[in-house]
């Protein structure tokens, strides 16, 4: 067996072993990441999720729940590793839930976000229903504060997070989306897809790299992937929530990190449901967190930028209002 083959095998075995434990239902769990399945089947297979329990967990004290949805061609394990939310959960005391999309043998996973992506969208998989079921399953096993459940999505997972937030608004206290758009269409011969009107206001924070060539900030066709699929712009995505939340039309603007981070905040929203947009200069279609930014050159203004920490600070300021 070649050395690289052995390395791959060791990595795969480690992944499986590290996530093989099932979250207990009637006893206090140890602090670690568990893998669970729910009774939602697609093509005969039960759907799964990872859930990370922090050291601060006690049955007597309900904790917040942060649902983190991976992008296309990724897995729950990938987004756990790259986003940093499990490490943050250990420090801040919340439970992190990572649902798995549908793919081939647990890989190449996608989500049905309405307008995108892959076989999940083509087959009309009910991913909104699956996310809701996964949340309910965690709530039956752990003590979770129902007024502090939040969702985060990256790329195709961010598209699903937008859709979930619109269709299940009352489930969430706030939403965060990274490198995604709220709508679009797979080809010219179908109408543009947008989510339905939410049932109420919802605080939203969005991050997008200005050099993103997979989900272009200005909308339209991806220069990276080509084809006929088009995406709505980030402006369209933000306007959806600004209008829904009844915010002031003009945002407050600011800059950080030597003007490499532009921040726009829409205030005056119903029930305090502010909308915040972070635009990152010279950043592409990559999670903007320590997994990547810690290794940047010391002269790079984005070195040490941590979206997860900013998102959690935003979440902490909001409880469910519906």
N, C-alpha and C positions, 0 to 999 in steps of 0.2 A: 504494500500500500504506500503510495506517495505521501510525502510529508504534508503537502497541502490538503490531501484527502483526509488524513488523520486530524488535521487542525479543524476542518469543517465538521467532522464527526464529533470531536470533543465539544465544539461550540453548540451543535444541535443537541447533544446529550445534556449539556449544562442547562440549556434553555428549558428542555422538557422536565428535567429533574427539579429545577428551581421553581417551576410553576405547576408541579404535579399535584400538590396538596389541594384538597377541596375545602372551601370555607365551611367550618362547622355551623350547624343550625341551632344547636341547643346548648352550646358551651362557649365560654369566652375564648376568642382566637388569639394566638400569639401574633406578634408584630412581624408581618412579612407579606409577600404577594401570593395570592391564591388564584387558582384557575377553577372556574365554575361553569356548568352548562345549564341552560334553561330549556323548558319544554316548548321551544319554538324550532320547528324543523323546516329545512329547505333541502329538497332532493334526498330526503331520508336522514340527513345529518342534523344533530342538535346544535344549536348555536351556543357560543361561549363568550366569556369575558374574563378578564383579570381584575382582581380587586386588591388594593394595598391597604393594609390595616396599620395605623401608626402606633408607636409605643404608648401614646396618651389614651388609647381606647379603653373605656370602661363601660360596662352595660348600663350603669346608672346615669351616664352623661351623654346625651345625644350629640353626635358630631356632625359637622357639615359634610356634604358629599360633593365631590368635583368629578364630573363625567368628562373624560378626555378621549376624543374620537380621532383615530389615526387617519392618515391620508391614503390615497390609492397606491397600490403595490406595496403597502406596509401591513403591519400587524399591531395588535395591542402591545406586544412586547417591545416593538420598535419605538412606538410613541412614548411608552413608559421610560425607556432608556434615554431618548433624545430630548424629551420635554423637561425632564427634571421634576415632574410633579410628585413622584413618590418620595424623593429626598425632601422636597418642600413640605409634603404631608407629615413627615416625621418631625420636622422642626415646628410646624404651625398647628398640628393637631387636627387634621381632617382625613376623611377616607377618600381614596382615589379609585375611580372605576374606569376600566379601559375595555370597551366592547370590541369584539372582533367582527370585521366585515365578512363578506362572502367571497371565496376565491377557490383556487385549485389546491387541494391537499393542505389547506391552511396558509397558502401563499397567494400573491398577486390579488390581494383582497380589495374590493371596491364597496361603495355604498350607493344606494338609490336616493339621490338628493333631488329627484324630480326631473332635472334637466341633465344630469350627469351622475354616475359614470359607469362604463363597462357593462358587464352582463347583469349586474345587480339592477341597473336602471332599465336595461333592455327587457328583463324578465319581470319588472315591476315588483321587486322584493319589498316587503313592508319593513323597512329599516327603522322607520319612526316607531312602529309597534314593538320592534325588537328592543330598541333603546329603552322604551318605557317599561318593558317586561324586565330587562336587566336591572333597572333602577328599583322596581318593585321587589325583585328577588333579593337584592342587597338589603333593602329595608326590612325584609322578613328575617334576615340573618344577623343584622347589626342594628345598633341603636343609632338612627340617623335623624337629624333635625329636618322635618319636612319643609321648614321655611328657609332652609339654607342649602338647597340643592342647586348646583351650577353646572353649566355645560361649556366645554372648550372643544373647538374643532380645528384641524389643520387640513388645508387643501380640500380634497374631496370630502374629508371628514368635517371641514368647516362648512361646506355646502350643506351637508346633512344637518349640522348644528343649526344653521339658519332655518332649515325646514322644520326641524324638531321644535325650535323655539316658537315658530309661527303657529304650528299645529297643537303644541302642548304647552302653551305659554304658562298656564297655571302651575305647571310642574316646577318651573325654574324661578330662582331669585335674580339671576343675571346670566348673561351670555358673553363669551369671548370667541372671536373668530380670527384665525391666522391664515393668510395667503389663500383666500377663498372669495367667491362671489355668490350673490344671493339667487342668481338665475341665469338663463341663457337658453340655447336650443342646439340640438345635435346636428341639425342641417337646415338648409334654407326652406325646405318644404313643410316644416312644422312651425307652429306659433311659438313665440318666446314663452318660456315657463317662468312663473314667479310664484312664490308661496302665497297662501291665502292670508287674509287679514288676521293678525293675532287677536286674541280675546281681550287684551289689555296692554298697558305699557310694560316695557321690559328694559332694564339697563343693559347697554351693549358696549363692549370695547373691541376694537378691530385693529389688527396689525397687518401691514402689507409692505413688501419690498418694492421700491420703485424700479428695480431691475428685474422684476419677476417676469420671465418669458414663458412660463407655463400658464399662469392665470394673469394676463396683462392688466395692470391697474386701470388703463384707459378702456378696457373691454375689447371685444372683438375676437379674432382668431388668435390662438396661441402660436407665437412665432417658433416655439420649440417643437410643438407637435403637429402644427399645420392642420390639414383637413378642413372640414366644413363646420365644425363645432364652433359656436361663438358664445362668449360670456358677456354678461352685463358688467358695467364698470364698477369700480369701488364707489364712485359717486352715486350710482344707482342704488347700491347696497346700503350705503349710509342714509340716503334720502328716504328709503323705505322705513327705517327705524325712527328717523327724526320726525317724519310725518306721523307715524303710528303713535309715537310717544308725546306728540304735541309740543315739541321743543321749539325754542327760538330758531328762526331761519338762519341767522348768521352765527357762526361759531366763534369762540375765543381761540386765539392761535398763539402758539409758543414754539420754541425750539430748544433742543438740548444736544449735548455731546458735539459741540462745535458745528452746530446746525445740521448734523447728520440725522437727527430725529426730529421730524415735524409733528406737532401735536395739535389737533383741533378738538375742541370740546363744545358740544351743544348743550346749553343749560336751559332753565325754565321749563323743563319737561314735566308732564303729569306724574305725580307720585314720586318725584325725584329720580325718574328713570333717564339719567343722562346718557348721552351717546358720545363716545370718545374714539378718535382715529389717530393711530400712530403710523406715519409714513417714514420708511427707513431708506435713506440714501445708499446707493451702491449695494443693495441687498437683494438677493434673488429668491427663488422658490425653496427656501430652507427655513426650518424652525429657528427663530431668532433667540436662541438661548445659550446657556453656558456650554452645552455639549459641543457647540461650534464656536461661539464667541470667545471662550477662554483661551483658545489657541491662536487668536488673531495677533498680528504684530502689535507691539505696544503703542505704536503711533496711529493705529486704526481707532477712530472715535467710537466704534461699536464694540471694542474689546470689553468683555465682561457684561455686555447687555443681556438681561435676563427677562424675557417676556413672561415666564411663569410667575416670577415674583411680582411683577407689575399687575398681572391679571389677578393674583390672589389679593393684593391690596385693594383692587377695585371690587372684587367679590365681597371682601369683609365689610365694605361700606353699605351692602345691600342685603336686605331680607325680603322674602316673598311678600308681595302686596295683594295678590289675588286670592 
